[in-house]
Amino acid sequence: MMKGNEIMAIRLPVLNTEGSYTVNPTKIIALGLNYREHIDESPSVNVKGVTRDIPKEPVLFPKTPNVLIPGGTPIVIPRFLKEYNFENMRVDYEAELAFFIRDRCKNVPASDAYDHILGFTCMNDVSQRNIQSGDLSGWFRGKSLDTFGPIGPVLVKTEDIREPQNLDIRCRLNGKVVQESNTRHMIFPITEIVAFISKNFTLMPGDLILTGTPAGVGPLKHGDMVEVEIDQIGRLTNPVREE
């Protein structure tokens, strides 16, 4: 999290302990198109190259650490976006389950995946759709603008969470439920996500993985209040403002 010219550490309370966890990933790797119902709505989001086809392997993209903010901190829609004169400028919310990697690992078998997960939290994969669709390099910039990765409210250790692959997940916009699903509906489950990513990249302690969003994504505007809630973890709440 940036405060002026300084990088401020985010510390998440660790559920059922008096301790906290400092969020400091060497990389943030996210999944796109990991819920069937979100794939069905994706053409309406107007992201270049996205179809209703079910991916044959996880769709990966990066977010950068400057996106990270705790609950209560505003999601900021940057003023420079107005310079583009987009006909329909759109910044979207995306409720997601996220997890931290426990240790350095590579080529992890799916059967061992949970041994390498430290714990789980909520994230909002805020996305600038016009840039995401228009950039020749793909999704990178539209997913990595400052404040576009709210995280929290707590870290729940893997051993303290029951059935991570069966958690209700929802998003509220100004108090109205706009996304509601369950992590059992993921196309690629958590174990396969760890196996696939670790086959491609060496994972380091503290690396952060996002698991995809269900249907119901939609635009944010100045003055909104957006909440991501996941069973057994809690509710992550952030206001939205224009720069």
Residue pairs with C-beta under 8 A, 6 or more apart in sequence:
1 7
1 8
1 9
1 10
1 68
1 69
1 70
1 73
2 8
2 66
2 146
9 22
9 23
9 24
10 22
10 23
10 68
10 69
10 70
10 151
10 152
11 20
11 21
11 22
11 23
12 20
12 21
12 23
12 70
12 121
12 151
12 152
12 153
12 154
12 155
13 19
13 20
13 21
13 153
13 154
13 155
14 20
14 21
14 119
14 154
14 155
14 156
14 157
15 154
15 155
15 156
15 157
15 160
15 233
16 157
16 160
21 100
21 118
21 119
21 155
23 68
23 100
23 151
23 206
23 208
24 65
24 206
25 65
25 100
25 204
25 206
25 207
25 208
26 204
26 206
26 207
27 62
27 201
27 204
27 207
27 208
28 62
28 63
28 64
28 65
28 67
28 68
28 149
28 207
28 208
28 209
28 210
29 60
29 61
29 62
29 197
29 201
29 207
29 208
29 209
29 210
30 60
30 61
30 62
30 63
30 96
30 125
30 143
30 209
30 210
30 212
31 58
31 59
31 60
31 188
31 193
31 209
31 210
31 211
31 212
32 59
32 60
32 61
32 139
32 212
33 39
33 42
33 50
33 55
33 59
33 187
33 212
34 58
34 59
34 186
34 187
34 188
34 211
34 212
34 213
35 181
35 185
35 186
35 187
35 212
35 213
35 214
35 215
36 54
36 185
36 187
37 181
37 185
37 214
37 215
38 212
38 213
38 214
38 215
38 217
39 52
39 53
39 54
40 52
40 215
41 215
41 216
41 217
42 50
42 51
42 52
43 50
43 51
43 52
45 92
45 129
45 217
46 129
46 133
47 129
47 132
47 133
47 139
48 133
48 134
54 187
55 187
55 188
57 188
57 196
58 188
58 192
58 193
58 196
58 197
60 197
60 200
61 138
61 139
61 140
61 143
62 140
62 143
62 144
63 125
63 143
63 144
63 148
63 149
63 210
64 144
66 144
66 146
67 126
67 143
67 144
67 145
67 146
67 147
67 148
67 149
68 149
68 150
68 151
69 75
69 147
69 149
69 150
69 151
69 238
70 150
70 151
70 152
70 153
71 150
71 152
71 153
71 236
71 237
71 238
72 237
72 238
72 239
73 147
73 150
73 238
74 147
74 238
74 239
74 240
74 241
75 91
75 124
75 126
75 147
75 148
75 150
75 220
75 226
75 238
75 239
75 240
75 241
76 146
76 147
76 241
76 242
76 243
77 91
77 220
77 221
77 222
77 240
77 241
77 242
77 243
78 145
78 146
78 243
79 242
79 243
81 89
81 91
81 128
81 130
82 89
84 130
86 130
88 130
89 130
90 128
90 129
90 130
90 219
91 126
91 127
91 128
91 129
91 219
91 220
92 126
92 127
92 129
92 217
92 218
92 219
92 220
93 124
93 126
93 171
93 173
93 178
93 179
93 217
93 218
93 220
93 226
93 228
94 124
94 125
94 126
94 127
94 171
94 213
94 217
95 122
95 124
95 169
95 170
95 171
95 179
95 213
95 214
95 228
95 229
95 230
96 122
96 123
96 124
96 125
96 169
96 210
96 211
96 212
96 213
96 228
97 120
97 122
97 123
97 164
97 167
97 169
97 183
97 210
97 211
97 230
97 233
98 120
98 121
98 122
98 123
98 151
98 208
98 209
98 210
98 211
99 117
99 118
99 119
99 120
99 121
99 158
99 164
99 190
99 208
99 209
99 211
100 117
100 118
100 119
100 120
100 121
100 155
100 206
100 207
100 208
100 209
101 116
101 117
101 118
101 203
101 204
101 205
101 206
101 207
101 208
101 209
102 115
102 116
102 117
102 118
102 158
102 205
103 116
103 205
104 202
104 203
104 204
104 205
105 116
105 198
105 202
105 203
106 198
106 202
106 203
107 198
107 199
108 116
108 194
108 195
108 198
108 203
109 195
110 191
110 192
110 194
110 195
111 191
113 190
113 191
113 192
113 193
113 194
113 195
114 158
114 164
114 190
114 191
116 194
116 198
116 203
117 158
117 190
117 194
118 155
118 157
118 158
118 205
118 206
119 155
119 156
119 157
119 158
119 160
119 161
120 155
120 156
120 158
120 161
120 164
120 230
120 233
121 151
121 152
121 153
121 154
121 155
121 156
121 233
121 236
122 151
122 152
122 153
122 228
122 229
122 230
122 233
122 234
122 235
122 236
123 149
123 150
123 151
123 210
123 228
123 236
124 149
124 150
124 151
124 171
124 226
124 228
124 236
124 238
125 143
125 148
125 149
125 210
125 213
126 145
126 147
126 148
126 149
126 150
126 220
127 139
127 142
127 143
127 148
127 217
128 141
128 142
128 143
128 145
128 148
129 142
130 142
131 141
131 142
132 139
132 141
132 142
132 143
133 142
135 141
135 142
150 228
150 236
150 238
151 208
151 236
152 234
152 236
153 233
153 234
153 235
153 236
153 237
154 233
154 234
156 232
156 233
158 164
161 167
161 232
161 233
162 232
164 183
164 190
165 183
165 184
165 186
165 189
165 190
166 182
166 183
166 184
167 182
167 183
167 230
167 231
167 232
167 233
168 180
168 181
168 182
168 230
168 231
169 179
169 180
169 181
169 182
169 183
169 214
169 228
169 229
169 230
169 231
170 177
170 179
170 180
170 181
170 228
170 229
170 230
171 177
171 178
171 179
171 180
171 216
171 226
171 227
171 228
171 229
172 178
172 226
172 227
172 229
173 218
173 220
173 224
173 225
173 226
173 227
174 224
174 225
175 225
178 216
178 218
179 213
179 214
179 215
179 216
179 217
180 214
180 216
181 214
181 215
183 190
183 211
185 214
186 211
186 212
187 212
188 196
190 211
193 209
193 211
194 209
197 203
197 209
220 226
220 240
221 240
222 240
222 241
222 242
223 239
223 240
223 241
224 239
224 240
225 237
225 238
225 239
225 240
226 237
226 238
226 239
226 240
227 235
227 236
227 237
227 238
228 235
228 236
229 235
229 236
